[in-house]
Amino acid sequence: SAPERRRMTTIDFYTRCADPLAVAARLVVKAWGQFGAVRVLTPDAAATAALDRQLWLVPATGFVPHCRLDAACAAETPVIVDHALDHQGPASVLVNLHPSPPPFFSRFERLAEIVSGDDAAAAAGRERWKFYRERGYELRSHDLSGRS
């Protein structure tokens, strides 16, 4: 019999986000609840720190257990927030805030691409869309303009 073909990563683009970190935080909470493990790739240390702060506040009624990739507790923590272009461990949901396609995205079941409304981010988002489409991935788009 033919070897079982691994399902391709499902990719959703969330576009025209007024507050990409808030959108990321909401997606993390939802994905953690549904899939149990989430990796967020941020573009830099400042964004990693900002999302880290946001996850201490969202949801207001709960707590999202999260840490950086190099934290001692990373192997036991369901949500990893980091700008390192590297990933080991569970590969359920990847939330991307980085302007480039994550080098390890295809290991994940699902990828959420977050694109803010500014011109540079929108252009980078279009490049990522093209990158995935050219490789045969099924893409879905969700326009978040008019929502915070």
Secondary structure, DSSP 8 states (H G I E B T S, - for coil): ---------EEEEEEEES-HHHHHHHHHHHHHHHHS-EEEE-SSHHHHHHHHHHHHHSSTTS---EE-TTSTTGGG-SEEEE--S---S--SEEEE-SSS--TTGGGSSEEEEEEESSHHHHHHHHHHHHHHHHTT--EEEEE-TT--
